[in-house]
Amino acid sequence: MSEPYGTPAYVSPSGLTRLYHADCLDWLRAYPGHSIHAVVTDPPYGMLEYTPEQVSKLRNGHGGVWRIPPAIGGHQRQPLPRFTVLGDKDIAALHSFFRAWATVLFPVLVPGAHVLIATSPLFNHVVSQAMVDSKFEKRGEIVRLTQTLRGGDRPKNAEDEFPEVSVMPRSQWEPWVILRKPCEGRVSDNLRRWKTGGFRRPSRDRPFGDVIESSPTRREERAIAPHPSLKPQAFLREVVRAVLPLGEGTVLDPFAGSGSTLAACEWLGYSAIGIESDLTYIEMAKEAIPRLSRIGPPLSLLWELASVDSGDPGTPHSPPTSVRPTS
C-alpha cells in the first residue's frame, strides 16, 4: 500500500508499527477507505490545559494552569491539569471537533470496527453525542477504575472555613466511550468478512468486561515516556487486545502522544498506525515505543505457559491475567 501522507516518522524494527507526524484530520482524509479495524485513543480535547501556551509552560516547569505537585522524598511527582470549567462555547467547540473527526474517520474504518476514546466524566456525553451524530453506534463505556488526584479539594482560599467540604468528588474512575461503525449484516457475517464486530474474550470461558481495575501508571513507564496523561501498559494491553476480536487487522491511534497505545500493539504483535501533530511527542514516542513494548515478559512466553497449563499445546488459549507487566 502506498504511503498516503509521506514517509512515516518512525517504523518499528518489527515493521508492525508506523508513526506519522501529521494533523490527523488531514491524514485521515487522504487514507484509503476500509483500511482500519479499530481505534484506541486518548485525545487532548483542545481544552485550556493543552493549548500551546499552557503546554509550553508545563514543559518549562512553570505550570500555568497545570498544578506542579511538591516533591516527596526527593521524587518529583507528575504535573496534573487543574479542572477546567467548560462553558457553552467550550462544549460546542468540543462537539464540533469530534463531529468533524468522526466524519473523516468513518470511511477509513471497516464495518464493525470499534472506537475506544478516553474521556472524562465531565464531558463523555458530549463526545458520545458527536460520534453518534456522525453515524457511529454507541456501545457503552469501559470504566477504568483508578485512584486519581483530581477533585476532592476544599473551596479555594476558604479551606479552613469549610474543612469538611469537597467542591467535587475525588475522581476514582475514567470513562472510555465505546463506539462502533455499523456492521454489514449479522455480527457473524461481519466477522467472517471484515474480522470485526465484537471484542476478543480474555478466555473462552470469560467475556470481555466493561469494568477494568487499573493502577496508576508506574514510575518506570513515566520515566520512559513523560507524557502528562500517559496510560499504563497493563490497561492498554488489555483493551487493545480486545478490540481485534480475531486478533487480525490494524489498530489506529490518531492522537498518539508518546506512543503508549502503539507500544501495547507492538507487544501484542498487532499492526498499528499512530498520528501525532506535536513534534516533541513524536521524538518522545520514537524512543518510548520500543522500550515500553519490552516491559514485562514477552507475549510468546505467556502463550507457551498458557498452552502448557491447558494441556493442549496445539490449541492457542488466551494468556493468563499475568499478561500485565510485573514490578
N, C-alpha and C positions, 0 to 999 in steps of 0.2 A: 504494500500500500504506500502510495506517495505521501510525503510529509505535507500536511495541509497548512502548517504555519512555520515554515522554515525548519532549521535544524534544532533538535532538542538541546537544551542547555545541559542536560545530564542523561546518560543512559547507563543503567546498572551493568556490572560485569556479566550478569546472567542474561541480559537483554530483555528481561521481563518488565523493567520499569523505565518509563520515559518522562522527563520533566521539561516543560516548556515555560520560557519567560514570555508571558503574553497577557493581554486582557482576555478574561475568559469569555466574554460576550463575543468579541471579535473572533476568537479561536473557534468557538462552537458554531458560529455562522459558516465557517469555512470547512468544518469537518464533515465527512461523509455520513449520510443517514444510516440508521440501523447498524451502528458500529459499537455502541457501548452497552454493557449488560447490567451495570449497577453504578450507583453514585454513593459515596460516603464522604461527607464533608462537614467542616466547621467554619462557616463563613464569618468574616469580620463585621458584617452588617453595616458598616459605614457610620456607626454611632460616634459620639464625640470622642470616646477613648481612642478610636482608630483613625482619626483624621491625621494627615501628615504632620501637622504641628504637634499634636499630642504624642504621636509615636516617636517623633524626634526628641521630645522632652524625656520620654521613657528611656530611650536609648542613651541619652546623655546623663541619666541618673537624677534628673531634676523633678521628675514625677508629673507635673502638670495636674491633670485630673486623676492620674494614677497615684495610688497610695503605695509608698515605699515602706514596707514594714521594717522595724528596727531589727538589727542582728540579734540572734540568740545564741549564746555560747560560741561566738565567733563566726557563726554561719549566717550569711546574708540570705534572708528569705526572699521569695519571688514577689515582684510587684503585683498588685491587684487593681483592676479597674474599679473605681467607685461606681455606685449605682447611678445611672443616668435616667432622669425622668423623661419619658417620651411624650411629647406633646402631639397634638393632632397633626401638625406638619411633619413631624418625625415618623409617625405611624403611616401617613400617606406616602412618604418617600420610601419607607421600608416595603410597603405593599407594591409600590410601583417598580422598585428594583427587582423584587422576586418575581413579579409578573413578567417583566422583560427577560429575566434569566430563564424562567420556565419556558417561555416561548421559543427561545433558541435551543434549549436543552431537549425539548420534546422530540424533535425529528431525529436527533442523534441517537436516541435510545432505541433498543429493540423493544417490541411489545412485551409487556410483563416485567420490564426492568424496574427494580426498586430504587428509590432515592431516599437516603437517610441523611437528615440535616440536624446538626446540633443547634439547639435554640436555648431560650430562657423562658422560665415561667411567666415572664412579663410580656413576651410578645410571640410566643409559639403559635397563638391563634392567628396572628397577622400573617406569618409565613405560610401556615397551612392554607388560609383562605386564598392567598395569592396563587399558590400552586394549584388548588382546586379550580380556581377561575381560569387556569390555563390547561384544563382537561386532564389533570392528574387526579387519581383516586386517593383519598385519604384512607390509610390502612391502620391507623393507630399511632402509638408513640412507644418508644423504648424509654423506660425510666432508668437512668443511670444513678444508682444510689451512691452518693459520695458526700462526705462532710466537706463543706467549704467555709471560707471566712467571709462570705457575702451575707449581708443582713445581720440582724440581731443587735445592732448598735442602739445605744440610748440617744435621745434627742440631742443634736449637735449644740454645743455651748450651753446645754442645760442638763448635763449628765448627773450632777449632784442633786439637782432639784427633782429629777424624775429617775431615781436609781432603779426602780422596778419596772421600767417601761422599755420595750423594744419597738423601734419605729417600724421595722419589718421583721418577719420571721427569719431566723437563720436558715439559709438555703442548704438543704441536705439532699437535693436531687437535681438532675439535669435532664430535661426532656429532649429526646431525639425524634423529630417528626418522621413518620414512615409514610411515604407516598409511592404510588405505582403507576406506570404507564399502563393503560388498559391492555388486557391480554387479547390475543386473537382466538376467539372461541373459548373452549374449556381450558382450565389450567393444565390438564394433562396434554392437550394438543399443543399448547404453547410451550410446555417443557420439551416436548419432542422436537419442535421446530426451532425454537429460539433459546432453549436451555434456561429459561427464566419463568417467573410467575409465583414462586414460593420462596421459602427460606430453608437452608440446609440445616438439618437436625443435628444437635450435638452428638446424638447416638440414635440407633434405630428405635430405642425404647423411650426416648425423651424428646419432646418437641422443643423448638427454639422458643424461648420465653421473652416477654417484654419488660421484665424487671431484672436488672443485672447489678449485682453488688460490685463496686469499683473503688479501690483505694485511690487516694490522690496520686498524681504522677510521681514516680520515685525520683530521688535525688540524682541517681546515676543517669537517668534519661534526661533530666533537665540540664545536667552538665553537658550532655552531648548536643542537645537542641534547646537552647534557652529562649524558647518562644513563650510569650505571656499566657497563651491559652493551650499549651501542649497537653494532649490527652495521653493517658498511659497505654503502653503497648498491650498490656493484658486485656484491656477493654476493647481496643481497636481490633486486635486479632480475633476476638470473639465475634464482633459484629461483622467484620469484613468477611470472615469465613462463611457467615450465614447468608450473605447477600447473593452468592452464586450457588443456587440450590444443587446443582450438579457438579460444582467445582470447576466449571468451564466458563470462559468469557473474559471480558476486560472490565476492570473497576476504574472509575474516574473520580479524581478529587480536583474540582475546578478552583478550589481555594486552598492550595496545597501547603502554604505556610512553610514550616520547616521539614515537611515530608514525612510526618509520623504515620499517616494513613498509607502512604506508599511503602514505608518500611514494613508495615504489617502485611501488606500484599506480597512483598518480596519474601518475607519469612514463610508465608503460606504457599509460595510458588504460584501466585496468581499474576496474570498480566495486569499492569496498571499504568495509567496516564495521570500526570499531575500538571496543573496550570497554576502559575503564580506570577503576579504583576510586580511584586516588590523584589528588586534585585538583591537586597540584603538577605532576604529569606531564601532566595534561590541559592546563593552561596552557602548559606547555613545548611540547606537541605542536601546539597551535593556531598557534604561531609557527614551529615547525620543519617541519611538513609542506610548506607551500608553498615554503620555502627549500630543503629537501633535494631536493624534486622538480625544482628548477631547476638542480641541479648537473649538469654535463656537457651535451653537445649535445642538442637536442630530438629525440625519437624520430622525428618526421616527417622530419627531415633525414636521419637514418640510413636510414630506409626508402627515401627518394629516392635516396641514394647506392647502396644495395643493388640497387635496380631498374636503375640505370644500369650497374652492374657486371655484372648478369645479362644485359644486352642485351635485356630484355623488360620495359619499364616498365609493362605491363599485368598482370604477374604478381607478386603480393606475396611476395617472398622474405624470409627472416629477415634482420634486421640483422646486420652482421659483429660479431666479438667486440669491436670497438672501441666497442660499446654501453656499455662500462664507463666511468665518469667518468674524465677525464684530469686530471692535475695542472695 
